[in-house]
Amino acid sequence: MLGRIIFIILLCLPWGFFVTAADFLWGNALGYVVIPVVMWSGVWWFGRRGVFLWLACGLVVSYFISTAMVWRVDGAWDYFFKPFNQFIVMNIWTMVFAIGVGLASFYRWVFRKTRESA
């Protein structure tokens, strides 16, 4: 039960905003690597019995929180030239997170099925 609670909280965090905030605060692209690794490994370890409904709802909540935070906390995104604004980058990384969560959950399900059949 504790694992499921951690899993739901992990999915609902504003990951898209975290990436843009890490880029602004650190001034480099390290957040584009570190934050997805943290999220996907958390999904791998805590999402053992992840149901698609929980995955979809958690990612939708994460997207809405990220969107609200990007609109509310307007980082000085133009501190150096960026071809995209902060909202577009947040949307791109939210899609990257959604794809990664889906793949991690699918691989977890496949590995469980192969262990059961062996």
N, C-alpha and C positions, 0 to 999 in steps of 0.2 A: 504494500500500500504506500509506503514511504517513497519507493522508487517511482510509482505512478504520479505522486504529487510533485516530486522533483522534476519529472519529465514534463508535466503540464506547465509548471512554472518556467522551465527552460524554454519551452516552445513559445510562451507568451511574452518573453522579453523582447524589447525593440531592437532586434539584431541589425536591421537596415540602418537605423539611426546610430547604433554603436560603431558601425564601419565608418560612416561619415564623420562622426565625432573623433574617432581615433585618427583619421586622416588629418583633421584640423588640429587636434591637440599634439600629436606626435610629429606632424610635419613630414611624414614619409608614408610609404605604402605598406608598412608592416601590419597594420590593422586589417588589410585585405587578405592576409594569410592567417594571422593568429585567431581572429574572431571566428571565421568559418571552421577552423580546426577545433576550437573549443565547442562550438555548437554541434558539429557533426559527431564528435567523439562522445558528447553528452547524450545525443540521441542514440548512438550505438550502445552505450552502457546502460542507460535508463529506459530505453524504449523497447524492452523485451517483449511486451505484449501490447505494443502500440496498435491501436485501432485506427483505421483511416479517418474516422470522424474526429478523433482527438487530434490527429495530425493536422487536418484541414482547419479545424476550429482554432487551434493554437497558432497556426501560421496566419490566419486571418486577423486574430487579435493582435499578433505581433505587428502585422502590416499597419493596422489602424493606429496603434500606439506610436509606431515609427513615424507615420504620416503626421500625427498630431504634434509629435516632438519636433519634427523638421519645420513645421509651420510655426510652432511656438518659440523654439530656440533657433533663431537664425544665426548660425555660425557665419563668420566672415569668410564665406566660401571663396571669395575672390582675392584671398591673400596671395595667391599666385594663380596664374592662368589655368583654368580648367575648361575643357571643351563642353562639359555638361554642368548643369547646376546641381545643387545638393539634392533636390527632390528626385531628379532623374537617376542619380547615382544610388540613392536609397531604394528606388524602385528596381533597378537592375540587381542590386545585391539581395533584395528580398526574394526575387525570382531565383537567384543562385542558391539561397538558403532553402527555398522550397524544393528545388530539384535535388539538392543534397540530402535533405531530410527524407524525401521520397525514396531515393536510392539506398540510403542507409537502412531504412525500414524494409525495403524489398530484399536487400541482401541478408538482413537479419532473419526475415521470414524464410528465405531459401535455405540458409544454413540450418535453421531449426527443422525444416522439412527433411533435409538430407540426413541429419542426425537421427530423426525418428525412423526413417526408412532403413537405416543401416543396422 
